[in-house]
Amino acid sequence: MSSLTDLISVFLIAILMACTGYTVALAEDIIKKLIIIPIIVMCFFDGAVIYMYSLFGTTKIQLISGVIFGIVLKIISFLLYQKYLSNN
């Protein structure tokens, strides 16, 4: 990761994965009976983000770093959503 654009792609992968997690959390409040549907949608969009960046020619270390950082951001967004925005 020598240039700034290499570092930016890692953060963009992470932010896109965190956005899919937040979107799934919002959809989960709407669809309360079938929890499997938002999980499948989240896996599909995460796979699409990873596939899109692999087509752009990012290196494996950038993809792995972005995915790990994205998982951390997704967990943080889930915890914050459950604490502050969940409809109990």
Steps between C-alpha positions, in 0.01 A plus 500: 500500500732764376267766368201682635259339253597156632408610850176665388377179337532317834286763673244501218460123527455532875249784475294318236490187717396704804225665295364161398495396864312814600253451216437144612443621855240745371334230290498265799268736686260489207521124445488356851371152421756382244850583623666290231401735216703803623798275570491360145471853360796615710715208382402572140593869521826427685589248233415754231728760662788253523445380143483857369830594664665180381400593143658842548832330561557560869757278664417220741639688798276798422193277472577315821575823688178657373293195592644479851456873556149474354408221740619711794299800378197278441515367857531853636204616291291201617580574864423871466179422313384257769580749774353817356266431209339164564123491538444283808 
